[in-house]
Amino acid sequence: MPDKDSKIQQALSFAAREGWSRKPELFLEKATQFLCTLLGVKYAFVALKIKGTSTAKTIAIAADGEIIDNFDYELTGAPCENAVSFGYCECPSGVTQEFPRDTLLQEMGIESYLGFALEGRSGEARSIFAIMDDKPLQDAVVARNILKILSHRVAAIIVHLENDQLISNKIQELESFRRAMDAQAIVSIADKAGNIIYVNDIFCEISGYRRDELIGQNHRILKSGQHTPEFYQDIWKTISAGKIWQGVIQNKTKQNKPYWVKSTIVPELNENGIPVRYVSIRTDITAEYERLDKSTAANNAKQRFLTSISHEFRTPLNAAYGYLQVVQHNSALPPTAQEQLTEALKAIETLTDLTDSVVYFASGSHLKLDVRGQINICDIFKSCRDKYGTQLKARGLLLKLNCGPDLTISHHKNPISEILERYLSNAIKYCEHGGVIELKAEYIDKHKLRLSVKNDGKGLVENDNNLFEAFEKADQMAGSQSGLGLGLYIVAQTAQVIDAKVGYENNPGPGAKFWVDIQESGGSA
């Protein structure tokens, strides 16, 4: 049996001789065999703790100097658990008594254990380098020093293996991503000069070119003539500056057939931030674009028609309204004639409002959202007042604005304005001459703002659960008002678009109150 100094020297020689093998993983097996032979122990092994579990897996294990199959084992209650927790575990004898929960030790007939925990690439102790024997250790101090000598190289190799595994995983991920992209998207890669160096099968299929006809060419081969030179200059300026470009491009096939793609061009940069390649990922949107063109054309025609209808109705109505106002101001008219003129003016107002509602409803404008931003509620109230100022004055109505000047919320302005304007229009129609209308803003809980419009007319005849349905009317004054009943339906549809709730209160006594509850961020409606 070699003496202590001789064993240490042999360990140093082994580490120097075998530690830099071209296949680092072989060193782990040789090291376990070497330890069994040098120290005369039954087992030597290297194990890795499986992340997120209480299990370890041997990656090299020798028994009586021969390599055996790797296996998983439970760390809980085992000496290896102590090694991982404290960096080192030594039990020269009586290990099964020291760790009675480790049934594997008993099955293997183990009497002694000595092991170190080694740090991985993350700095976390995840690997174990240990020896075990079926008899007490003869010289634990020598065994400990020899494991220390070899542990530095073992730890470095484990980090190397972890890095290799990480790289392999990333390569597999990238390969899976590439296969997914090639199966779904139009992909090409160009060099720093913009010349094509790679195209996938879908690129060839949609463009009509063979791969050999595209490689080495510039993407100009696909130009359709749809875009201006400035369009392409902007693309090149963006990507050559190292920035990502996204947009829609019309290309043409080899057979001169146009097609549309949604394109993203990503520059691949070197260590100095200079583009060396450009990766282009495209999606064929030709069918969508053609449908959009048809839909846009139809919508434009519809909008022109509605605008024309509105103009044809409003022009004579506005003229008649103006003439009647001039006549009404003639103080020589008898009271009966004045009353008739007032009713005629109301009828024109109703017809004008009806025209506006029909055109607005048919255009679908109530289903469109503007950009969300900070809006001042008091400013919206004032806009409502200004819009209906003439009607308020003509009917001798007083409009009260009950809102703090600094009440600001983040929301969509146009839908909220539309709801309040239609509420106010109804309140004016159903309010007695000389009456009062109130626009009010109040929080009914921390994140819910209620905006309401209340008049002091006769009130609703009865509660009606269908009031916000199409062609239902708020019959406040026993049938004295005409109309299609679209106003409150448009209100309900507009509220739905912005996730708001609408309703009304029909309290005993005069007046009715219509409201909309607006949910601010931080709560649910």
MARDRENVO-923285 format. One record per residue (C-alpha): residue number from 1; residue in three letters; x, y negated, z negated. Coordinates in steps of 0.001 Angstrom, whole numbers, plus 500000, padded with zeros to 6 digits. Example, Ala and Ser with C-alpha at 12.3 -4.5 7.8 and 13.67 -1.06 7.14 Angstrom:
 num residuo     c1     c2     c3
   1     ALA 512300 504500 492200
   2     SER 513670 501060 492860
This chain:
 num residuo     c1     c2     c3
   1     MET 500000 500000 500000
   2     PRO 501535 496607 500947
   3     ASP 502358 494260 498061
   4     LYS 500596 490931 497484
   5     ASP 503059 488747 499381
   6     SER 503156 491181 502247
   7     LYS 499345 491143 502548
   8     ILE 499280 487356 502624
   9     GLN 501977 487351 505308
  10     GLN 500085 489891 507386
  11     ALA 496934 487777 507159
  12     LEU 498803 484679 508330
  13     SER 500379 486621 511214
  14     PHE 497005 488070 512218
  15     ALA 495347 484632 512248
  16     ALA 498179 483193 514359
  17     ARG 498257 486145 516748
  18     GLU 494565 486887 517241
  19     GLY 492908 483586 516349
  20     TRP 493188 482016 519805
  21     SER 491800 484776 521964
  22     ARG 490181 483859 525236
  23     LYS 487097 485558 523874
  24     PRO 486700 483956 520429
  25     GLU 483797 486223 519471
  26     LEU 486160 489252 519609
  27     PHE 488196 487698 516796
  28     LEU 485274 488134 514422
  29     GLU 485155 491888 515023
  30     LYS 488944 492217 514785
  31     ALA 488955 490154 511582
  32     THR 486390 492454 509881
  33     GLN 488363 495537 510960
  34     PHE 491595 493943 509776
  35     LEU 490145 493157 506326
  36     CYS 488863 496703 505828
  37     THR 492305 498088 506625
  38     LEU 494432 495499 504804
  39     LEU 492372 495334 501603
  40     GLY 491194 498938 501632
  41     VAL 487516 497969 501321
  42     LYS 484470 499765 502663
  43     TYR 482815 496812 504436
  44     ALA 483766 493409 505884
  45     PHE 481291 491257 507755
  46     VAL 480329 487855 509168
  47     ALA 476643 486894 508974
  48     LEU 474465 483937 509946
  49     LYS 471508 482670 507948
  50     ILE 468490 482543 510265
  51     LYS 467225 478968 510217
  52     GLY 463918 478399 508470
  53     THR 463874 481879 506875
  54     SER 465365 483718 503877
  55     THR 466975 486259 506207
  56     ALA 470538 486677 507453
  57     LYS 471850 488566 510472
  58     THR 475315 490089 510779
  59     ILE 477183 489068 513937
  60     ALA 480258 491232 513219
  61     ILE 480513 494078 510687
  62     ALA 483070 496819 510139
  63     ALA 482669 499935 507957
  64     ASP 485819 501851 507106
  65     GLY 487618 499859 509803
  66     GLU 485125 500697 512577
  67     ILE 482629 498275 514162
  68     ILE 479012 499237 513497
  69     ASP 475683 497871 514751
  70     ASN 474532 494496 513452
  71     PHE 471413 494253 511305
  72     ASP 469196 491740 509492
  73     TYR 468969 491632 505710
  74     GLU 467125 489696 503007
  75     LEU 469039 486914 501251
  76     THR 466690 486471 498299
  77     GLY 468276 487929 495172
  78     ALA 471453 488927 497058
  79     PRO 475066 487824 496382
  80     CYS 475081 486247 499844
  81     GLU 472340 483888 498634
  82     ASN 474681 482701 495875
  83     ALA 477475 482273 498390
  84     VAL 475247 480089 500610
  85     SER 473972 478078 497627
  86     PHE 477301 477521 495852
  87     GLY 479862 478057 498606
  88     TYR 481408 481161 497039
  89     CYS 480389 484336 495213
  90     GLU 482732 486813 493549
  91     CYS 481735 490000 491705
  92     PRO 484760 492339 491356
  93     SER 482582 495080 489806
  94     GLY 479031 495859 488740
  95     VAL 477454 493905 491616
  96     THR 474261 496002 491641
  97     GLN 473745 495200 487951
  98     GLU 474430 491514 488616
  99     PHE 471952 491465 491534
 100     PRO 469315 494100 490743
 101     ARG 466802 492700 493273
 102     ASP 469156 493524 496175
 103     THR 468022 497053 496971
 104     LEU 470287 497199 500050
 105     LEU 473361 497068 497783
 106     GLN 472067 500069 495840
 107     GLU 471265 502017 499019
 108     MET 474779 501376 500333
 109     GLY 476358 502257 496962
 110     ILE 478137 498896 496653
 111     GLU 480155 498181 493485
 112     SER 482017 494930 494340
 113     TYR 481452 491813 496466
 114     LEU 483465 488728 497457
 115     GLY 482196 486162 499969
 116     PHE 482488 482573 501206
 117     ALA 479866 480335 502844
 118     LEU 481128 478585 505998
 119     GLU 479820 475346 507481
 120     GLY 478278 475310 510943
 121     ARG 478180 472524 513550
 122     SER 475605 470567 511517
 123     GLY 477733 470679 508355
 124     GLU 475211 473001 506718
 125     ALA 476406 476253 505092
 126     ARG 474760 478808 507357
 127     SER 477335 481583 507793
 128     ILE 478828 484098 505338
 129     PHE 482256 485745 505479
 130     ALA 482451 488579 502955
 131     ILE 483841 491958 501906
 132     MET 482114 494737 499920
 133     ASP 483383 498001 498490
 134     ASP 481991 501087 496815
 135     LYS 484544 500707 494032
 136     PRO 485820 497733 491989
 137     LEU 488156 495275 493778
 138     GLN 491787 496040 492961
 139     ASP 493050 492467 493255
 140     ALA 490322 489852 493653
 141     VAL 492806 486977 493721
 142     VAL 494662 488361 496752
 143     ALA 491372 489211 498497
 144     ARG 490069 485709 497864
 145     ASN 493226 484090 499319
 146     ILE 493206 486304 502400
 147     LEU 489527 485474 503110
 148     LYS 490403 481782 502745
 149     ILE 493219 482139 505282
 150     LEU 490944 483742 507867
 151     SER 487820 481725 507022
 152     HIS 489063 478539 508732
 153     ARG 489327 480296 512085
 154     VAL 486099 482230 511526
 155     ALA 484256 478954 510801
 156     ALA 485705 477327 513954
 157     ILE 484594 480275 516077
 158     ILE 481096 480207 514616
 159     VAL 480826 476499 515504
 160     HIS 482089 477400 518999
 161     LEU 479444 480106 519331
 162     GLU 476736 477733 518075
 163     ASN 477809 475152 520651
 164     ASP 477784 477783 523385
 165     GLN 474298 478851 522332
 166     LEU 473125 475252 522250
 167     ILE 474521 474625 525722
 168     SER 472963 477864 526975
 169     ASN 469592 476856 525531
 170     LYS 469824 473427 527154
 171     ILE 470758 474984 530495
 172     GLN 467764 477308 530237
 173     GLU 465513 474364 529349
 174     LEU 466831 472366 532297
 175     GLU 466445 475336 534612
 176     SER 462861 475851 533418
 177     PHE 462215 472143 533923
 178     ARG 463726 472288 537408
 179     ARG 461569 475285 538357
 180     ALA 458481 473546 537014
 181     MET 459315 470355 538919
 182     ASP 460057 472255 542119
 183     ALA 456731 474078 541838
 184     GLN 454712 470903 541332
 185     ALA 456531 467806 542615
 186     ILE 458362 466479 545663
 187     VAL 461976 466263 544508
 188     SER 465088 464859 546146
 189     ILE 468531 463705 545027
 190     ALA 470611 461069 546811
 191     ASP 474279 460127 546327
 192     LYS 475380 456660 545278
 193     ALA 475143 455465 548901
 194     GLY 471521 456605 549115
 195     ASN 472182 459644 551327
 196     ILE 470151 462779 550594
 197     ILE 472117 465634 549003
 198     TYR 469215 467784 547764
 199     VAL 465558 468351 548621
 200     ASN 463197 471002 547296
 201     ASP 460830 473164 549310
 202     ILE 457791 470934 548739
 203     PHE 459731 467942 550118
 204     CYS 460403 469891 553326
 205     GLU 456821 471127 553497
 206     ILE 455158 467724 553191
 207     SER 457667 465823 555342
 208     GLY 457755 468402 558138
 209     TYR 461574 468343 558230
 210     ARG 463884 471304 557715
 211     ARG 466361 471030 554840
 212     ASP 469339 470782 557212
 213     GLU 467595 467889 559025
 214     LEU 467328 465934 555752
 215     ILE 470667 466559 554035
 216     GLY 473023 463690 554779
 217     GLN 470218 461429 555975
 218     ASN 468992 458288 554252
 219     HIS 465403 458131 552999
 220     ARG 464825 455601 555777
 221     ILE 464063 458625 557934
 222     LEU 460668 458680 556193
 223     LYS 459785 454973 556631
 224     SER 456255 454489 557918
 225     GLY 456379 450763 558698
 226     GLN 453697 450095 556092
 227     HIS 456015 448205 553712
 228     THR 458044 445029 554191
 229     PRO 461866 444946 554119
 230     GLU 461578 443056 550826
 231     PHE 459722 446057 549326
 232     TYR 462657 448393 549998
 233     GLN 465172 445742 548953
 234     ASP 463431 445501 545590
 235     ILE 463645 449298 545149
 236     TRP 467375 449340 545923
 237     LYS 468045 446302 543742
 238     THR 466285 447980 540820
 239     ILE 467906 451429 540993
 240     SER 471395 450180 541891
 241     ALA 471231 448135 538675
 242     GLY 470712 451390 536768
 243     LYS 466990 450860 536177
 244     ILE 464112 453233 536863
 245     TRP 461765 452304 539722
 246     GLN 458150 453455 539855
 247     GLY 455554 452754 542492
 248     VAL 453490 453974 545414
 249     ILE 455052 454422 548855
 250     GLN 453619 455345 552221
 251     ASN 455968 457670 554123
 252     LYS 455555 459408 557461
 253     THR 456179 463022 558440
 254     LYS 458345 464243 561277
 255     GLN 455140 464330 563301
 256     ASN 454537 460595 562511
 257     LYS 451611 461382 560202
 258     PRO 451433 458955 557237
 259     TYR 451217 460216 553655
 260     TRP 451207 458457 550279
 261     VAL 453341 459386 547275
 262     LYS 453543 458141 543720
 263     SER 457276 457885 543224
 264     THR 459701 457624 540305
 265     ILE 463397 457080 541077
 266     VAL 465813 457643 538193
 267     PRO 469494 456616 538515
 268     GLU 472050 459024 537047
 269     LEU 474755 456882 535440
 270     ASN 478441 457531 534735
 271     GLU 480190 456619 531476
 272     ASN 480443 452996 532671
 273     GLY 476730 452724 533394
 274     ILE 477247 452804 537178
 275     PRO 474785 454902 539247
 276     VAL 476388 457953 540838
 277     ARG 473194 459713 541993
 278     TYR 469495 458961 542316
 279     VAL 466842 461543 541431
 280     SER 463457 460954 543062
 281     ILE 460305 462679 541826
 282     ARG 457130 462178 543838
 283     THR 453524 463287 543754
 284     ASP 451386 463488 546888
 285     ILE 448399 461179 546380
 286     THR 447280 460966 550000
 287     ALA 443832 462444 549313
 288     GLU 443315 460179 546298
 289     TYR 444494 457149 548232
 290     GLU 442120 457860 551112
 291     ARG 439213 458298 548675
 292     LEU 440225 455074 546946
 293     ASP 440313 453226 550263
 294     LYS 436808 454438 551095
 295     SER 435544 453688 547610
 296     THR 437123 450223 547611
 297     ALA 435635 449422 550982
 298     ALA 432197 450586 549821
 299     ASN 432460 448603 546584
 300     ASN 433572 445500 548439
 301     ALA 430635 445806 550814
 302     LYS 428279 446341 547865
 303     GLN 429704 443321 546046
 304     ARG 429363 441134 549136
 305     PHE 425751 442267 549493
 306     LEU 424955 441553 545826
 307     THR 426655 438159 545996
 308     SER 424650 437311 549103
 309     ILE 421391 438417 547448
 310     SER 422192 436361 544342
 311     HIS 422964 433311 546458
 312     GLU 419802 433670 548538
 313     PHE 417656 433882 545385
 314     ARG 419416 431302 543250
 315     THR 419670 428546 545878
 316     PRO 415898 427955 546245
 317     LEU 415320 428609 542544
 318     ASN 417901 425992 541554
 319     ALA 416386 423526 544007
 320     ALA 412861 424133 542711
 321     TYR 414061 423827 539116
 322     GLY 415718 420484 539853
 323     TYR 412677 419075 541678
 324     LEU 410334 420119 538847
 325     GLN 412592 418495 536251
 326     VAL 412467 415225 538184
 327     VAL 408686 415406 538363
 328     GLN 408428 416327 534673
 329     HIS 410273 413176 533685
 330     ASN 407490 411115 535265
 331     SER 405729 409828 532160
 332     ALA 402634 409002 534206
 333     LEU 401701 412670 534453
 334     PRO 398784 413761 532256
 335     PRO 399543 416180 529360
 336     THR 397946 419101 531189
 337     ALA 400279 418642 534159
 338     GLN 403286 418349 531819
 339     GLU 402364 421673 530207
 340     GLN 402013 423314 533605
 341     LEU 405393 421986 534685
 342     THR 406947 423336 531482
 343     GLU 405498 426784 532188
 344     ALA 406744 426607 535778
 345     LEU 410256 425729 534582
 346     LYS 410163 428660 532140
 347     ALA 409086 430965 534960
 348     ILE 412009 429802 537118
 349     GLU 414403 430341 534194
 350     THR 413034 433863 533741
 351     LEU 413347 434632 537448
 352     THR 416905 433257 537537
 353     ASP 417842 435343 534507
 354     LEU 416220 438383 536101
 355     THR 418203 437871 539302
 356     ASP 421438 437567 537366
 357     SER 420674 440711 535348
 358     VAL 419840 442813 538402
 359     VAL 422971 441717 540275
 360     TYR 425167 442159 537189
 361     PHE 423707 445596 536456
 362     ALA 423998 446793 540052
 363     SER 427617 445633 540315
 364     GLY 428634 447703 537261
 365     SER 430511 444761 535780
 366     HIS 429242 445680 532305
 367     LEU 431281 448906 532468
 368     LYS 434607 447191 533184
 369     LEU 437107 446167 530517
 370     ASP 439361 443153 530502
 371     VAL 442798 443194 528851
 372     ARG 442711 443604 525088
 373     GLY 444134 440644 523187
 374     GLN 443664 438210 520324
 375     ILE 440282 436456 520598
 376     ASN 438750 433699 518495
 377     ILE 435142 434502 517643
 378     CYS 434218 430874 517002
 379     ASP 435437 429991 520515
 380     ILE 433112 432658 521952
 381     PHE 430214 431197 519951
 382     LYS 430988 427739 521350
 383     SER 431131 429109 524904
 384     CYS 427668 430614 524417
 385     ARG 426402 427255 523164
 386     ASP 427879 425425 526150
 387     LYS 426478 427922 528671
 388     TYR 422920 427670 527343
 389     GLY 423071 424021 526289
 390     THR 420580 422857 528939
 391     GLN 417975 425485 528023
 392     LEU 418422 424816 524302
 393     LYS 417878 421119 524860
 394     ALA 414896 421628 527178
 395     ARG 413148 423722 524532
 396     GLY 414188 421494 521663
 397     LEU 416063 424331 519943
 398     LEU 418752 423944 517300
 399     LEU 421675 426381 517559
 400     LYS 423660 426995 514358
 401     LEU 427139 428505 514556
 402     ASN 428018 430392 511374
 403     CYS 431653 431371 511865
 404     GLY 434994 430480 510350
 405     PRO 437210 428526 512785
 406     ASP 440136 430903 512267
 407     LEU 438289 434216 512664
 408     THR 440463 436083 515172
 409     ILE 440413 439768 516111
 410     SER 442266 441947 518597
 411     HIS 439698 443148 521116
 412     HIS 438219 442747 524611
 413     LYS 436775 439282 525069
 414     ASN 434506 439679 528097
 415     PRO 432262 442496 526768
 416     ILE 431767 440718 523440
 417     SER 430869 437488 525251
 418     GLU 428444 439358 527513
 419     ILE 426622 440952 524546
 420     LEU 426252 437653 522672
 421     GLU 425140 435729 525753
 422     ARG 422359 438231 526457
 423     TYR 421270 438200 522824
 424     LEU 421200 434383 522916
 425     SER 419280 434331 526212
 426     ASN 416587 436547 524675
 427     ALA 416486 434453 521494
 428     ILE 415894 431298 523546
 429     LYS 413079 432915 525536
 430     TYR 411273 434120 522446
 431     CYS 411776 431082 520206
 432     GLU 409081 428476 519516
 433     HIS 409675 424911 520700
 434     GLY 411761 423113 518089
 435     GLY 412883 426360 516493
 436     VAL 416270 427407 515123
 437     ILE 418706 430066 516405
 438     GLU 421740 431214 514430
 439     LEU 424900 432906 515695
 440     LYS 426677 434495 512758
 441     ALA 429911 436435 512146
 442     GLU 430377 438453 508959
 443     TYR 432389 441449 507803
 444     ILE 430173 444275 506562
 445     ASP 433220 446312 505499
 446     LYS 437002 445989 505667
 447     HIS 437346 446795 509373
 448     LYS 433842 446219 510747
 449     LEU 432779 442812 512012
 450     ARG 429082 442141 512633
 451     LEU 428097 439473 515142
 452     SER 424419 438599 515147
 453     VAL 421911 436333 516872
 454     LYS 418746 435423 514927
 455     ASN 415794 433261 515944
 456     ASP 412747 432085 513994
 457     GLY 410139 433097 516553
 458     LYS 407178 435327 515816
 459     GLY 409271 438445 515427
 460     LEU 408855 441810 517092
 461     VAL 405376 443252 517115
 462     GLU 406682 446585 515780
 463     ASN 409897 448527 515504
 464     ASP 410833 450186 518770
 465     ASN 413554 452860 518862
 466     ASN 413687 452619 522662
 467     LEU 414353 448885 522753
 468     PHE 417884 449338 524166
 469     GLU 416747 451700 526927
 470     ALA 416433 450549 530527
 471     PHE 413205 448752 531447
 472     GLU 412096 448380 527811
 473     LYS 411166 444828 526717
 474     ALA 411192 443090 523353
 475     ASP 407539 442044 523304
 476     GLN 407866 439367 520649
 477     MET 405107 437137 521825
 478     ALA 402387 439552 522841
 479     GLY 403316 439811 526509
 480     SER 404085 436142 527053
 481     GLN 407460 436932 528639
 482     SER 408054 438806 531879
 483     GLY 411101 440700 533092
 484     LEU 412453 444154 533915
 485     GLY 413879 444848 530477
 486     LEU 417488 445236 531653
 487     GLY 419089 442735 529262
 488     LEU 419232 444889 526129
 489     TYR 420087 447977 528178
 490     ILE 423118 446140 529583
 491     VAL 423987 445150 525999
 492     ALA 423877 448804 524880
 493     GLN 425951 449997 527849
 494     THR 428532 447252 527333
 495     ALA 428779 448082 523618
 496     GLN 429356 451734 524419
 497     VAL 432350 450859 526594
 498     ILE 434082 449132 523646
 499     ASP 432927 451696 521027
 500     ALA 430658 449161 519327
 501     LYS 427207 449695 517821
 502     VAL 424137 447564 518470
 503     GLY 420846 447207 516679
 504     TYR 418215 444814 515384
 505     GLU 416335 443872 512236
 506     ASN 412639 443174 512269
 507     ASN 412094 441781 508796
 508     PRO 408738 440599 507472
 509     GLY 408124 436984 508386
 510     PRO 409215 435000 511417
 511     GLY 412141 435838 513655
 512     ALA 414179 438813 514756
 513     LYS 417881 439483 514366
 514     PHE 419954 441386 516937
 515     TRP 423520 442464 516063
 516     VAL 426630 444199 517336
 517     ASP 429137 445879 515017
 518     ILE 432711 445714 516276
 519     GLN 435296 448084 514862
 520     GLU 438762 446633 514415
 521     SER 441908 448796 514364
 522     GLY 442320 450665 511113
 523     GLY 438829 452136 510796
 524     SER 436200 454177 512622
 525     ALA 432797 452985 513758
